[in-house]
Each structure stands twice: as structure tokens, then as C-alpha cells.
Amino acid sequence: MNKINNTVRLIGNLGFDPEVREIAKGRKVARISVATNESYTNSDGEKVTDTQWHTVVAWGSTAEQVQRMLRKGSPVALEGRLVHRSYESKDGIKRYVTEIVLNGFRVMGPKPESNEMKAAA
């Protein structure tokens, strides 16, 4: 039962190509933004779509998989844990961040072609 204490599952689409950095020799971190959509009908009978954006961070071999398999627009199902942290910005202001640390993911359909893939064709 411990594993469900802090579990987030999302199905959505990537908003941009993964941003991958090597923070130490052989240690990578990838950052992605995933959009989830929920539709409902408002009181005027109009269909409304509410889009939420989620910041997701992947480390190590998971970051390498994200870099290799995901592109802007990729439909993805993911699971991770919610993390809250703070840092001090360059201008000395304390900032707060909530993000999902990725445990695993699955591409839900055909992945969009990257510019490198299009150039090779």
C-alpha cells in the first residue's frame, strides 16, 4: 500500500520536444511539459475544454528513453510522483515549483516525426 501514497498518472500530449541536459558525466535529466484536456458542457450548453499543463522531470535512463522516444505532440501515458520544491531565483526571490518525477511512460500512438527524422527521409 506504500506505493500509492504519492502516485500521479496522466494521459496527455507533449507541448514541446524534451529538454535534456547532462548535469554530471553520464547523468542526464529531461524536462517535458504534458497537456491534459477535460471537456464539459457549461450552463449555456457550450462545450468547453479545460487544458492543464504539467511539468514532468525524468532522470538517468528514463531521461534517455524520453529523449529517444518522445517529441512535441506525442500522446503519452505516464506515471510518477508529485514533488514540491523551492529555489532562489537570480534576482533573490524565493520561487516554488511543483513537478512530477517520472517513474515510467508509454507512447500511446505513433510518435510525431522529429526534424531530424524528416531530414533523413
C-alpha positions in Angstrom: 0.0 0.0 0.0 3.0 2.3 0.4 3.4 2.7 -3.4 0.0 4.6 -3.7 0.9 7.3 -1.2 2.2 9.6 -3.9 1.3 8.4 -7.3 0.3 10.6 -10.3 -1.0 9.1 -13.6 -1.6 11.2 -16.6 -2.6 10.8 -20.3 -1.8 13.7 -22.5 0.3 15.2 -25.2 3.8 16.8 -25.1 3.9 20.5 -25.5 7.5 20.7 -26.8 10.4 18.4 -27.5 12.1 17.1 -24.4 14.8 19.4 -22.9 17.7 17.2 -21.9 20.8 18.3 -20.0 23.7 16.3 -18.8 24.3 17.5 -15.2 27.2 15.2 -14.5 29.2 12.8 -16.5 26.7 10.2 -17.7 23.9 11.7 -15.5 21.0 13.2 -17.6 17.8 15.0 -16.7 14.9 15.5 -19.1 12.1 18.1 -18.7 8.8 17.8 -20.6 5.5 19.6 -20.4 2.4 17.5 -20.8 -1.1 18.9 -21.5 -4.2 17.1 -20.3 -7.6 18.0 -21.5 -11.0 17.7 -19.9 -14.2 18.7 -21.7 -17.5 19.6 -20.2 -20.7 21.5 -21.1 -21.2 24.8 -19.4 -24.5 26.3 -18.2 -25.1 27.8 -21.7 -24.8 24.4 -23.4 -21.4 25.2 -24.9 -18.7 22.5 -24.9 -15.7 23.8 -23.0 -12.2 22.2 -23.0 -10.0 22.8 -19.9 -6.3 22.3 -20.6 -3.9 21.8 -17.7 -0.1 21.8 -18.2 2.1 19.6 -16.1 5.9 19.8 -15.7 7.5 16.4 -15.7 11.1 15.6 -14.9 12.9 12.3 -15.8 16.4 11.2 -14.5 19.0 8.8 -15.7 18.0 6.0 -18.1 14.4 7.3 -18.0 15.6 10.7 -19.3 17.5 8.9 -22.1 14.3 7.0 -23.0 12.3 10.2 -23.0 14.9 11.9 -25.3 14.9 8.9 -27.7 11.1 8.2 -27.8 9.2 11.5 -27.3 8.6 14.5 -29.5 6.3 17.6 -29.4 2.7 16.3 -29.7 3.5 12.8 -28.7 0.5 11.2 -27.0 1.8 9.6 -23.7 0.6 7.8 -20.6 2.9 8.4 -17.7 3.3 7.6 -14.0 5.3 9.4 -11.4 5.3 11.1 -8.1 4.4 14.7 -7.1 7.3 16.8 -5.8 7.2 20.3 -4.3 10.5 22.2 -4.1 11.7 25.8 -3.8 14.7 27.7 -5.0 16.1 31.2 -5.0 16.0 32.9 -8.4 18.8 35.0 -9.8 17.1 38.2 -8.5 16.9 36.7 -5.0 13.2 35.9 -4.9 12.2 32.5 -3.5 10.3 30.5 -6.1 8.1 27.4 -5.6 7.8 24.6 -8.1 5.5 21.6 -8.3 6.5 18.9 -10.8 6.1 15.2 -11.5 9.2 13.0 -11.2 8.7 10.4 -13.9 8.8 6.7 -13.0 7.7 5.3 -16.4 5.8 6.1 -19.5 4.2 4.6 -22.6 3.8 6.3 -26.0 0.0 5.9 -26.8 0.1 6.2 -30.6 2.5 6.9 -33.4 5.1 9.4 -32.3 5.3 12.6 -34.3 8.4 12.8 -36.6 11.3 15.0 -35.4 13.0 17.4 -37.7 16.0 15.0 -37.8 13.8 12.2 -38.9 12.2 14.3 -41.6 15.6 15.4 -42.9 16.8 11.8 -43.1 13.8 10.7 -45.3 
